[in-house]
Amino acid sequence: SYLRTLSSTLYKHGYAHTATLLRRFLVEDHIQQSKSKYYSYAASDMKKAIDYGEGLEDCPQLPETEVYLRTLYEQHKRKTALWPLMTDKIKGLSVGKDGLRYSGDTS
């Protein structure tokens, strides 16, 4: 996708904030399509958004990763095919009866 290439290029040129926002836009776009075949793309783009957003956690225009994930979960928790893909792709993310937890472990 053009937007993935653009976000990667922006990140490489030092525009991590914009690259992160673009990846988050892609995540939301894939989820909004409400087709489970796009959920793996959403998980991959979320992983990249987390990678690109490292070091931007103090940026007031960009919600912290955990806050963003919790909001995403609250909006889309009934999309049960999405969350196992997210937890498989994103280290430190877990979803259970008590909701979503993210430890920030990106290794």
PDB file as gemmi writes it, atoms N, CA and C in Angstrom:
CRYST1    1.000    1.000    1.000  90.00  90.00  90.00 P 1                      
ATOM      1  N   SER A   1       0.832  -1.186   0.000  1.00  0.00           N  
ATOM      2  CA  SER A   1       0.000   0.000   0.000  1.00  0.00           C  
ATOM      3  C   SER A   1       0.878   1.251   0.000  1.00  0.00           C  
ATOM      4  N   TYR A   2       0.401   2.246  -0.678  1.00  0.00           N  
ATOM      5  CA  TYR A   2       1.105   3.525  -0.757  1.00  0.00           C  
ATOM      6  C   TYR A   2       1.313   4.128   0.631  1.00  0.00           C  
ATOM      7  N   LEU A   3       0.297   4.056   1.477  1.00  0.00           N  
ATOM      8  CA  LEU A   3       0.393   4.669   2.805  1.00  0.00           C  
ATOM      9  C   LEU A   3       1.425   3.966   3.690  1.00  0.00           C  
ATOM     10  N   ARG A   4       1.567   2.654   3.538  1.00  0.00           N  
ATOM     11  CA  ARG A   4       2.603   1.937   4.297  1.00  0.00           C  
ATOM     12  C   ARG A   4       3.995   2.393   3.865  1.00  0.00           C  
ATOM     13  N   THR A   5       4.185   2.487   2.565  1.00  0.00           N  
ATOM     14  CA  THR A   5       5.475   2.946   2.038  1.00  0.00           C  
ATOM     15  C   THR A   5       5.755   4.369   2.494  1.00  0.00           C  
ATOM     16  N   LEU A   6       4.743   5.210   2.423  1.00  0.00           N  
ATOM     17  CA  LEU A   6       4.890   6.598   2.863  1.00  0.00           C  
ATOM     18  C   LEU A   6       5.262   6.666   4.335  1.00  0.00           C  
ATOM     19  N   SER A   7       4.589   5.899   5.182  1.00  0.00           N  
ATOM     20  CA  SER A   7       4.896   5.944   6.621  1.00  0.00           C  
ATOM     21  C   SER A   7       6.322   5.467   6.892  1.00  0.00           C  
ATOM     22  N   SER A   8       6.746   4.426   6.193  1.00  0.00           N  
ATOM     23  CA  SER A   8       8.121   3.934   6.370  1.00  0.00           C  
ATOM     24  C   SER A   8       9.137   4.995   5.953  1.00  0.00           C  
ATOM     25  N   THR A   9       8.870   5.654   4.836  1.00  0.00           N  
ATOM     26  CA  THR A   9       9.767   6.701   4.344  1.00  0.00           C  
ATOM     27  C   THR A   9       9.799   7.875   5.322  1.00  0.00           C  
ATOM     28  N   LEU A  10       8.641   8.285   5.803  1.00  0.00           N  
ATOM     29  CA  LEU A  10       8.593   9.372   6.776  1.00  0.00           C  
ATOM     30  C   LEU A  10       9.390   9.023   8.024  1.00  0.00           C  
ATOM     31  N   TYR A  11       9.235   7.803   8.506  1.00  0.00           N  
ATOM     32  CA  TYR A  11       9.953   7.380   9.706  1.00  0.00           C  
ATOM     33  C   TYR A  11      11.467   7.425   9.472  1.00  0.00           C  
ATOM     34  N   LYS A  12      11.894   6.920   8.323  1.00  0.00           N  
ATOM     35  CA  LYS A  12      13.337   6.895   8.002  1.00  0.00           C  
ATOM     36  C   LYS A  12      13.926   8.293   7.915  1.00  0.00           C  
ATOM     37  N   HIS A  13      13.097   9.276   7.573  1.00  0.00           N  
ATOM     38  CA  HIS A  13      13.567  10.653   7.451  1.00  0.00           C  
ATOM     39  C   HIS A  13      13.323  11.475   8.716  1.00  0.00           C  
ATOM     40  N   GLY A  14      12.988  10.811   9.802  1.00  0.00           N  
ATOM     41  CA  GLY A  14      12.879  11.494  11.086  1.00  0.00           C  
ATOM     42  C   GLY A  14      11.506  12.013  11.450  1.00  0.00           C  
ATOM     43  N   TYR A  15      10.492  11.617  10.723  1.00  0.00           N  
ATOM     44  CA  TYR A  15       9.131  12.067  11.012  1.00  0.00           C  
ATOM     45  C   TYR A  15       8.334  10.949  11.696  1.00  0.00           C  
ATOM     46  N   ALA A  16       8.818  10.537  12.849  1.00  0.00           N  
ATOM     47  CA  ALA A  16       8.214   9.412  13.574  1.00  0.00           C  
ATOM     48  C   ALA A  16       6.776   9.705  13.991  1.00  0.00           C  
ATOM     49  N   HIS A  17       6.496  10.929  14.393  1.00  0.00           N  
ATOM     50  CA  HIS A  17       5.143  11.300  14.826  1.00  0.00           C  
ATOM     51  C   HIS A  17       4.143  11.095  13.689  1.00  0.00           C  
ATOM     52  N   THR A  18       4.448  11.635  12.523  1.00  0.00           N  
ATOM     53  CA  THR A  18       3.558  11.512  11.371  1.00  0.00           C  
ATOM     54  C   THR A  18       3.446  10.055  10.917  1.00  0.00           C  
ATOM     55  N   ALA A  19       4.561   9.336  10.929  1.00  0.00           N  
ATOM     56  CA  ALA A  19       4.555   7.924  10.536  1.00  0.00           C  
ATOM     57  C   ALA A  19       3.672   7.104  11.477  1.00  0.00           C  
ATOM     58  N   THR A  20       3.744   7.396  12.757  1.00  0.00           N  
ATOM     59  CA  THR A  20       2.921   6.697  13.755  1.00  0.00           C  
ATOM     60  C   THR A  20       1.443   6.983  13.534  1.00  0.00           C  
ATOM     61  N   LEU A  21       1.104   8.248  13.320  1.00  0.00           N  
ATOM     62  CA  LEU A  21      -0.292   8.613  13.066  1.00  0.00           C  
ATOM     63  C   LEU A  21      -0.831   7.935  11.806  1.00  0.00           C  
ATOM     64  N   LEU A  22      -0.003   7.863  10.790  1.00  0.00           N  
ATOM     65  CA  LEU A  22      -0.424   7.232   9.539  1.00  0.00           C  
ATOM     66  C   LEU A  22      -0.692   5.740   9.740  1.00  0.00           C  
ATOM     67  N   ARG A  23       0.178   5.074  10.500  1.00  0.00           N  
ATOM     68  CA  ARG A  23      -0.045   3.647  10.779  1.00  0.00           C  
ATOM     69  C   ARG A  23      -1.292   3.443  11.619  1.00  0.00           C  
ATOM     70  N   ARG A  24      -1.531   4.320  12.579  1.00  0.00           N  
ATOM     71  CA  ARG A  24      -2.749   4.196  13.387  1.00  0.00           C  
ATOM     72  C   ARG A  24      -3.992   4.413  12.529  1.00  0.00           C  
ATOM     73  N   PHE A  25      -3.896   5.323  11.582  1.00  0.00           N  
ATOM     74  CA  PHE A  25      -5.004   5.520  10.640  1.00  0.00           C  
ATOM     75  C   PHE A  25      -5.276   4.229   9.872  1.00  0.00           C  
ATOM     76  N   LEU A  26      -4.216   3.567   9.419  1.00  0.00           N  
ATOM     77  CA  LEU A  26      -4.379   2.307   8.693  1.00  0.00           C  
ATOM     78  C   LEU A  26      -5.027   1.240   9.566  1.00  0.00           C  
ATOM     79  N   VAL A  27      -4.613   1.167  10.829  1.00  0.00           N  
ATOM     80  CA  VAL A  27      -5.207   0.209  11.770  1.00  0.00           C  
ATOM     81  C   VAL A  27      -6.711   0.429  11.840  1.00  0.00           C  
ATOM     82  N   GLU A  28      -7.113   1.650  12.068  1.00  0.00           N  
ATOM     83  CA  GLU A  28      -8.535   1.968  12.205  1.00  0.00           C  
ATOM     84  C   GLU A  28      -9.289   1.716  10.906  1.00  0.00           C  
ATOM     85  N   ASP A  29      -8.658   2.008   9.782  1.00  0.00           N  
ATOM     86  CA  ASP A  29      -9.294   1.772   8.497  1.00  0.00           C  
ATOM     87  C   ASP A  29      -9.550   0.279   8.272  1.00  0.00           C  
ATOM     88  N   HIS A  30      -8.573  -0.548   8.592  1.00  0.00           N  
ATOM     89  CA  HIS A  30      -8.748  -2.000   8.434  1.00  0.00           C  
ATOM     90  C   HIS A  30      -9.862  -2.522   9.335  1.00  0.00           C  
ATOM     91  N   ILE A  31      -9.902  -2.038  10.566  1.00  0.00           N  
ATOM     92  CA  ILE A  31     -10.925  -2.497  11.506  1.00  0.00           C  
ATOM     93  C   ILE A  31     -12.307  -2.021  11.072  1.00  0.00           C  
ATOM     94  N   GLN A  32     -12.395  -0.798  10.596  1.00  0.00           N  
ATOM     95  CA  GLN A  32     -13.683  -0.237  10.195  1.00  0.00           C  
ATOM     96  C   GLN A  32     -14.308  -0.989   9.023  1.00  0.00           C  
ATOM     97  N   GLN A  33     -13.475  -1.636   8.230  1.00  0.00           N  
ATOM     98  CA  GLN A  33     -14.011  -2.389   7.100  1.00  0.00           C  
ATOM     99  C   GLN A  33     -14.800  -3.614   7.560  1.00  0.00           C  
ATOM    100  N   SER A  34     -14.647  -3.973   8.820  1.00  0.00           N  
ATOM    101  CA  SER A  34     -15.402  -5.070   9.445  1.00  0.00           C  
ATOM    102  C   SER A  34     -15.315  -6.386   8.680  1.00  0.00           C  
ATOM    103  N   LYS A  35     -14.162  -6.631   8.116  1.00  0.00           N  
ATOM    104  CA  LYS A  35     -13.922  -7.914   7.454  1.00  0.00           C  
ATOM    105  C   LYS A  35     -12.690  -8.527   8.099  1.00  0.00           C  
ATOM    106  N   SER A  36     -12.850  -9.706   8.647  1.00  0.00           N  
ATOM    107  CA  SER A  36     -11.749 -10.311   9.389  1.00  0.00           C  
ATOM    108  C   SER A  36     -10.512 -10.551   8.534  1.00  0.00           C  
ATOM    109  N   LYS A  37     -10.677 -10.616   7.209  1.00  0.00           N  
ATOM    110  CA  LYS A  37      -9.500 -10.826   6.358  1.00  0.00           C  
ATOM    111  C   LYS A  37      -8.523  -9.644   6.436  1.00  0.00           C  
ATOM    112  N   TYR A  38      -8.998  -8.482   6.891  1.00  0.00           N  
ATOM    113  CA  TYR A  38      -8.130  -7.311   7.025  1.00  0.00           C  
ATOM    114  C   TYR A  38      -7.523  -7.170   8.418  1.00  0.00           C  
ATOM    115  N   TYR A  39      -7.935  -7.997   9.364  1.00  0.00           N  
ATOM    116  CA  TYR A  39      -7.462  -7.852  10.737  1.00  0.00           C  
ATOM    117  C   TYR A  39      -5.969  -8.136  10.880  1.00  0.00           C  
ATOM    118  N   SER A  40      -5.421  -9.015  10.078  1.00  0.00           N  
ATOM    119  CA  SER A  40      -3.977  -9.270  10.172  1.00  0.00           C  
ATOM    120  C   SER A  40      -3.192  -8.033   9.737  1.00  0.00           C  
ATOM    121  N   TYR A  41      -3.727  -7.292   8.768  1.00  0.00           N  
ATOM    122  CA  TYR A  41      -3.092  -6.029   8.370  1.00  0.00           C  
ATOM    123  C   TYR A  41      -3.167  -5.025   9.515  1.00  0.00           C  
ATOM    124  N   ALA A  42      -4.298  -4.998  10.192  1.00  0.00           N  
ATOM    125  CA  ALA A  42      -4.457  -4.084  11.328  1.00  0.00           C  
ATOM    126  C   ALA A  42      -3.435  -4.397  12.414  1.00  0.00           C  
ATOM    127  N   ALA A  43      -3.238  -5.681  12.693  1.00  0.00           N  
ATOM    128  CA  ALA A  43      -2.265  -6.087  13.714  1.00  0.00           C  
ATOM    129  C   ALA A  43      -0.842  -5.702  13.306  1.00  0.00           C  
ATOM    130  N   SER A  44      -0.506  -5.938  12.048  1.00  0.00           N  
ATOM    131  CA  SER A  44       0.834  -5.584  11.564  1.00  0.00           C  
ATOM    132  C   SER A  44       1.061  -4.080  11.598  1.00  0.00           C  
ATOM    133  N   ASP A  45       0.045  -3.331  11.183  1.00  0.00           N  
ATOM    134  CA  ASP A  45       0.185  -1.877  11.209  1.00  0.00           C  
ATOM    135  C   ASP A  45       0.255  -1.342  12.633  1.00  0.00           C  
ATOM    136  N   MET A  46      -0.452  -1.973  13.562  1.00  0.00           N  
ATOM    137  CA  MET A  46      -0.381  -1.549  14.964  1.00  0.00           C  
ATOM    138  C   MET A  46       1.016  -1.802  15.511  1.00  0.00           C  
ATOM    139  N   LYS A  47       1.603  -2.929  15.156  1.00  0.00           N  
ATOM    140  CA  LYS A  47       2.976  -3.244  15.595  1.00  0.00           C  
ATOM    141  C   LYS A  47       3.935  -2.176  15.074  1.00  0.00           C  
ATOM    142  N   LYS A  48       3.798  -1.811  13.819  1.00  0.00           N  
ATOM    143  CA  LYS A  48       4.654  -0.765  13.244  1.00  0.00           C  
ATOM    144  C   LYS A  48       4.398   0.585  13.920  1.00  0.00           C  
ATOM    145  N   ALA A  49       3.147   0.901  14.201  1.00  0.00           N  
ATOM    146  CA  ALA A  49       2.831   2.154  14.887  1.00  0.00           C  
ATOM    147  C   ALA A  49       3.520   2.204  16.248  1.00  0.00           C  
ATOM    148  N   ILE A  50       3.539   1.067  16.937  1.00  0.00           N  
ATOM    149  CA  ILE A  50       4.215   1.005  18.241  1.00  0.00           C  
ATOM    150  C   ILE A  50       5.711   1.201  18.054  1.00  0.00           C  
ATOM    151  N   ASP A  51       6.278   0.515  17.067  1.00  0.00           N  
ATOM    152  CA  ASP A  51       7.712   0.658  16.796  1.00  0.00           C  
ATOM    153  C   ASP A  51       8.067   2.108  16.456  1.00  0.00           C  
ATOM    154  N   TYR A  52       7.284   2.718  15.580  1.00  0.00           N  
ATOM    155  CA  TYR A  52       7.548   4.092  15.162  1.00  0.00           C  
ATOM    156  C   TYR A  52       7.336   5.077  16.304  1.00  0.00           C  
ATOM    157  N   GLY A  53       6.422   4.765  17.204  1.00  0.00           N  
ATOM    158  CA  GLY A  53       6.089   5.671  18.289  1.00  0.00           C  
ATOM    159  C   GLY A  53       7.016   5.607  19.484  1.00  0.00           C  
ATOM    160  N   GLU A  54       7.968   4.676  19.466  1.00  0.00           N  
ATOM    161  CA  GLU A  54       8.907   4.597  20.589  1.00  0.00           C  
ATOM    162  C   GLU A  54       9.649   5.922  20.715  1.00  0.00           C  
ATOM    163  N   GLY A  55       9.695   6.426  21.922  1.00  0.00           N  
ATOM    164  CA  GLY A  55      10.357   7.700  22.159  1.00  0.00           C  
ATOM    165  C   GLY A  55       9.440   8.901  21.994  1.00  0.00           C  
ATOM    166  N   LEU A  56       8.218   8.672  21.551  1.00  0.00           N  
ATOM    167  CA  LEU A  56       7.260   9.768  21.384  1.00  0.00           C  
ATOM    168  C   LEU A  56       6.213   9.772  22.487  1.00  0.00           C  
ATOM    169  N   GLU A  57       6.397   8.964  23.506  1.00  0.00           N  
ATOM    170  CA  GLU A  57       5.380   8.804  24.539  1.00  0.00           C  
ATOM    171  C   GLU A  57       5.074  10.100  25.288  1.00  0.00           C  
ATOM    172  N   ASP A  58       5.980  11.070  25.244  1.00  0.00           N  
ATOM    173  CA  ASP A  58       5.737  12.334  25.932  1.00  0.00           C  
ATOM    174  C   ASP A  58       5.146  13.397  25.005  1.00  0.00           C  
ATOM    175  N   CYS A  59       4.736  12.978  23.829  1.00  0.00           N  
ATOM    176  CA  CYS A  59       4.192  13.901  22.835  1.00  0.00           C  
ATOM    177  C   CYS A  59       2.702  14.130  23.126  1.00  0.00           C  
ATOM    178  N   PRO A  60       2.300  15.359  23.469  1.00  0.00           N  
ATOM    179  CA  PRO A  60       0.897  15.600  23.850  1.00  0.00           C  
ATOM    180  C   PRO A  60      -0.110  15.375  22.723  1.00  0.00           C  
ATOM    181  N   GLN A  61       0.319  15.489  21.461  1.00  0.00           N  
ATOM    182  CA  GLN A  61      -0.609  15.302  20.343  1.00  0.00           C  
ATOM    183  C   GLN A  61      -0.835  13.834  20.011  1.00  0.00           C  
ATOM    184  N   LEU A  62      -0.091  12.943  20.634  1.00  0.00           N  
ATOM    185  CA  LEU A  62      -0.162  11.524  20.330  1.00  0.00           C  
ATOM    186  C   LEU A  62      -0.478  10.738  21.601  1.00  0.00           C  
ATOM    187  N   PRO A  63      -1.680  10.168  21.696  1.00  0.00           N  
ATOM    188  CA  PRO A  63      -1.987   9.369  22.892  1.00  0.00           C  
ATOM    189  C   PRO A  63      -0.973   8.240  23.066  1.00  0.00           C  
ATOM    190  N   GLU A  64      -0.616   7.963  24.303  1.00  0.00           N  
ATOM    191  CA  GLU A  64       0.313   6.872  24.576  1.00  0.00           C  
ATOM    192  C   GLU A  64      -0.243   5.574  24.003  1.00  0.00           C  
ATOM    193  N   THR A  65       0.655   4.660  23.693  1.00  0.00           N  
ATOM    194  CA  THR A  65       0.270   3.397  23.069  1.00  0.00           C  
ATOM    195  C   THR A  65      -0.778   2.659  23.887  1.00  0.00           C  
ATOM    196  N   GLU A  66      -0.580   2.565  25.191  1.00  0.00           N  
ATOM    197  CA  GLU A  66      -1.536   1.832  26.020  1.00  0.00           C  
ATOM    198  C   GLU A  66      -2.914   2.498  26.001  1.00  0.00           C  
ATOM    199  N   VAL A  67      -2.948   3.809  26.073  1.00  0.00           N  
ATOM    200  CA  VAL A  67      -4.217   4.547  26.019  1.00  0.00           C  
ATOM    201  C   VAL A  67      -4.887   4.308  24.670  1.00  0.00           C  
ATOM    202  N   TYR A  68      -4.108   4.365  23.611  1.00  0.00           N  
ATOM    203  CA  TYR A  68      -4.648   4.146  22.267  1.00  0.00           C  
ATOM    204  C   TYR A  68      -5.212   2.731  22.131  1.00  0.00           C  
ATOM    205  N   LEU A  69      -4.463   1.741  22.603  1.00  0.00           N  
ATOM    206  CA  LEU A  69      -4.924   0.346  22.520  1.00  0.00           C  
ATOM    207  C   LEU A  69      -6.188   0.126  23.338  1.00  0.00           C  
ATOM    208  N   ARG A  70      -6.248   0.707  24.522  1.00  0.00           N  
ATOM    209  CA  ARG A  70      -7.452   0.569  25.361  1.00  0.00           C  
ATOM    210  C   ARG A  70      -8.669   1.188  24.679  1.00  0.00           C  
ATOM    211  N   THR A  71      -8.486   2.346  24.068  1.00  0.00           N  
ATOM    212  CA  THR A  71      -9.578   3.000  23.347  1.00  0.00           C  
ATOM    213  C   THR A  71     -10.030   2.145  22.171  1.00  0.00           C  
ATOM    214  N   LEU A  72      -9.067   1.627  21.438  1.00  0.00           N  
ATOM    215  CA  LEU A  72      -9.367   0.751  20.303  1.00  0.00           C  
ATOM    216  C   LEU A  72     -10.135  -0.483  20.774  1.00  0.00           C  
ATOM    217  N   TYR A  73      -9.705  -1.031  21.898  1.00  0.00           N  
ATOM    218  CA  TYR A  73     -10.365  -2.216  22.443  1.00  0.00           C  
ATOM    219  C   TYR A  73     -11.804  -1.899  22.863  1.00  0.00           C  
ATOM    220  N   GLU A  74     -11.988  -0.773  23.534  1.00  0.00           N  
ATOM    221  CA  GLU A  74     -13.342  -0.401  23.962  1.00  0.00           C  
ATOM    222  C   GLU A  74     -14.275  -0.221  22.769  1.00  0.00           C  
ATOM    223  N   GLN A  75     -13.747   0.325  21.694  1.00  0.00           N  
ATOM    224  CA  GLN A  75     -14.569   0.555  20.502  1.00  0.00           C  
ATOM    225  C   GLN A  75     -14.847  -0.728  19.723  1.00  0.00           C  
ATOM    226  N   HIS A  76     -13.920  -1.697  19.800  1.00  0.00           N  
ATOM    227  CA  HIS A  76     -14.000  -2.865  18.916  1.00  0.00           C  
ATOM    228  C   HIS A  76     -13.843  -4.195  19.647  1.00  0.00           C  
ATOM    229  N   LYS A  77     -14.178  -4.249  20.915  1.00  0.00           N  
ATOM    230  CA  LYS A  77     -13.958  -5.483  21.672  1.00  0.00           C  
ATOM    231  C   LYS A  77     -14.807  -6.645  21.181  1.00  0.00           C  
ATOM    232  N   ARG A  78     -15.907  -6.368  20.501  1.00  0.00           N  
ATOM    233  CA  ARG A  78     -16.756  -7.457  20.014  1.00  0.00           C  
ATOM    234  C   ARG A  78     -16.217  -8.095  18.732  1.00  0.00           C  
ATOM    235  N   LYS A  79     -15.183  -7.522  18.175  1.00  0.00           N  
ATOM    236  CA  LYS A  79     -14.562  -8.108  16.981  1.00  0.00           C  
ATOM    237  C   LYS A  79     -13.556  -9.155  17.459  1.00  0.00           C  
ATOM    238  N   THR A  80     -14.088 -10.308  17.811  1.00  0.00           N  
ATOM    239  CA  THR A  80     -13.300 -11.336  18.495  1.00  0.00           C  
ATOM    240  C   THR A  80     -12.189 -11.924  17.636  1.00  0.00           C  
ATOM    241  N   ALA A  81     -12.294 -11.858  16.334  1.00  0.00           N  
ATOM    242  CA  ALA A  81     -11.226 -12.374  15.472  1.00  0.00           C  
ATOM    243  C   ALA A  81     -10.010 -11.445  15.455  1.00  0.00           C  
ATOM    244  N   LEU A  82     -10.199 -10.193  15.814  1.00  0.00           N  
ATOM    245  CA  LEU A  82      -9.127  -9.211  15.786  1.00  0.00           C  
ATOM    246  C   LEU A  82      -8.120  -9.382  16.915  1.00  0.00           C  
ATOM    247  N   TRP A  83      -8.604  -9.586  18.117  1.00  0.00           N  
ATOM    248  CA  TRP A  83      -7.736  -9.483  19.290  1.00  0.00           C  
ATOM    249  C   TRP A  83      -6.716 -10.604  19.424  1.00  0.00           C  
ATOM    250  N   PRO A  84      -7.015 -11.847  19.056  1.00  0.00           N  
ATOM    251  CA  PRO A  84      -5.939 -12.852  19.068  1.00  0.00           C  
ATOM    252  C   PRO A  84      -4.807 -12.504  18.093  1.00  0.00           C  
ATOM    253  N   LEU A  85      -5.145 -11.913  16.958  1.00  0.00           N  
ATOM    254  CA  LEU A  85      -4.113 -11.490  16.002  1.00  0.00           C  
ATOM    255  C   LEU A  85      -3.259 -10.369  16.596  1.00  0.00           C  
ATOM    256  N   MET A  86      -3.909  -9.454  17.284  1.00  0.00           N  
ATOM    257  CA  MET A  86      -3.177  -8.351  17.925  1.00  0.00           C  
ATOM    258  C   MET A  86      -2.221  -8.883  19.001  1.00  0.00           C  
ATOM    259  N   THR A  87      -2.717  -9.792  19.841  1.00  0.00           N  
ATOM    260  CA  THR A  87      -1.860 -10.304  20.915  1.00  0.00           C  
ATOM    261  C   THR A  87      -0.731 -11.172  20.378  1.00  0.00           C  
ATOM    262  N   ASP A  88      -0.950 -11.847  19.266  1.00  0.00           N  
ATOM    263  CA  ASP A  88       0.126 -12.641  18.656  1.00  0.00           C  
ATOM    264  C   ASP A  88       1.212 -11.740  18.093  1.00  0.00           C  
ATOM    265  N   LYS A  89       0.828 -10.625  17.516  1.00  0.00           N  
ATOM    266  CA  LYS A  89       1.762  -9.741  16.827  1.00  0.00           C  
ATOM    267  C   LYS A  89       2.480  -8.786  17.782  1.00  0.00           C  
ATOM    268  N   ILE A  90       1.786  -8.366  18.839  1.00  0.00           N  
ATOM    269  CA  ILE A  90       2.307  -7.314  19.709  1.00  0.00           C  
ATOM    270  C   ILE A  90       2.735  -7.907  21.045  1.00  0.00           C  
ATOM    271  N   LYS A  91       4.024  -7.909  21.283  1.00  0.00           N  
ATOM    272  CA  LYS A  91       4.567  -8.418  22.547  1.00  0.00           C  
ATOM    273  C   LYS A  91       4.127  -7.519  23.698  1.00  0.00           C  
ATOM    274  N   GLY A  92       3.734  -8.143  24.784  1.00  0.00           N  
ATOM    275  CA  GLY A  92       3.314  -7.381  25.954  1.00  0.00           C  
ATOM    276  C   GLY A  92       1.838  -7.027  25.974  1.00  0.00           C  
ATOM    277  N   LEU A  93       1.104  -7.446  24.937  1.00  0.00           N  
ATOM    278  CA  LEU A  93      -0.326  -7.173  24.873  1.00  0.00           C  
ATOM    279  C   LEU A  93      -1.091  -8.428  25.246  1.00  0.00           C  
ATOM    280  N   SER A  94      -2.058  -8.270  26.139  1.00  0.00           N  
ATOM    281  CA  SER A  94      -2.928  -9.392  26.488  1.00  0.00           C  
ATOM    282  C   SER A  94      -4.360  -8.888  26.612  1.00  0.00           C  
ATOM    283  N   VAL A  95      -5.270  -9.770  26.259  1.00  0.00           N  
ATOM    284  CA  VAL A  95      -6.690  -9.456  26.345  1.00  0.00           C  
ATOM    285  C   VAL A  95      -7.358 -10.601  27.089  1.00  0.00           C  
ATOM    286  N   GLY A  96      -8.075 -10.270  28.144  1.00  0.00           N  
ATOM    287  CA  GLY A  96      -8.753 -11.287  28.942  1.00  0.00           C  
ATOM    288  C   GLY A  96     -10.071 -10.772  29.458  1.00  0.00           C  
ATOM    289  N   LYS A  97     -10.621 -11.533  30.415  1.00  0.00           N  
ATOM    290  CA  LYS A  97     -11.913 -11.151  30.986  1.00  0.00           C  
ATOM    291  C   LYS A  97     -11.885  -9.776  31.632  1.00  0.00           C  
ATOM    292  N   ASP A  98     -10.711  -9.399  32.150  1.00  0.00           N  
ATOM    293  CA  ASP A  98     -10.581  -8.107  32.825  1.00  0.00           C  
ATOM    294  C   ASP A  98     -10.194  -6.981  31.869  1.00  0.00           C  
ATOM    295  N   GLY A  99     -10.223  -7.242  30.568  1.00  0.00           N  
ATOM    296  CA  GLY A  99      -9.927  -6.194  29.578  1.00  0.00           C  
ATOM    297  C   GLY A  99      -8.553  -6.340  28.946  1.00  0.00           C  
ATOM    298  N   LEU A 100      -8.061  -5.239  28.474  1.00  0.00           N  
ATOM    299  CA  LEU A 100      -6.790  -5.212  27.756  1.00  0.00           C  
ATOM    300  C   LEU A 100      -5.682  -4.746  28.674  1.00  0.00           C  
ATOM    301  N   ARG A 101      -4.528  -5.384  28.538  1.00  0.00           N  
ATOM    302  CA  ARG A 101      -3.323  -4.979  29.263  1.00  0.00           C  
ATOM    303  C   ARG A 101      -2.179  -4.879  28.259  1.00  0.00           C  
ATOM    304  N   TYR A 102      -1.359  -3.844  28.441  1.00  0.00           N  
ATOM    305  CA  TYR A 102      -0.185  -3.669  27.586  1.00  0.00           C  
ATOM    306  C   TYR A 102       0.981  -3.270  28.457  1.00  0.00           C  
ATOM    307  N   SER A 103       2.027  -4.090  28.431  1.00  0.00           N  
ATOM    308  CA  SER A 103       3.181  -3.825  29.283  1.00  0.00           C  
ATOM    309  C   SER A 103       4.236  -2.973  28.603  1.00  0.00           C  
ATOM    310  N   GLY A 104       4.070  -2.754  27.308  1.00  0.00           N  
ATOM    311  CA  GLY A 104       5.053  -1.921  26.612  1.00  0.00           C  
ATOM    312  C   GLY A 104       6.288  -2.673  26.200  1.00  0.00           C  
ATOM    313  N   ASP A 105       6.280  -3.985  26.309  1.00  0.00           N  
ATOM    314  CA  ASP A 105       7.432  -4.809  25.918  1.00  0.00           C  
ATOM    315  C   ASP A 105       7.377  -5.025  24.410  1.00  0.00           C  
ATOM    316  N   THR A 106       8.243  -4.340  23.681  1.00  0.00           N  
ATOM    317  CA  THR A 106       8.227  -4.440  22.227  1.00  0.00           C  
ATOM    318  C   THR A 106       9.352  -5.337  21.697  1.00  0.00           C  
ATOM    319  N   SER A 107      10.040  -6.005  22.571  1.00  0.00           N  
ATOM    320  CA  SER A 107      11.154  -6.839  22.111  1.00  0.00           C  
ATOM    321  C   SER A 107      10.663  -8.106  21.449  1.00  0.00           C  
TER     322      SER A 107                                                      
END                                                                             
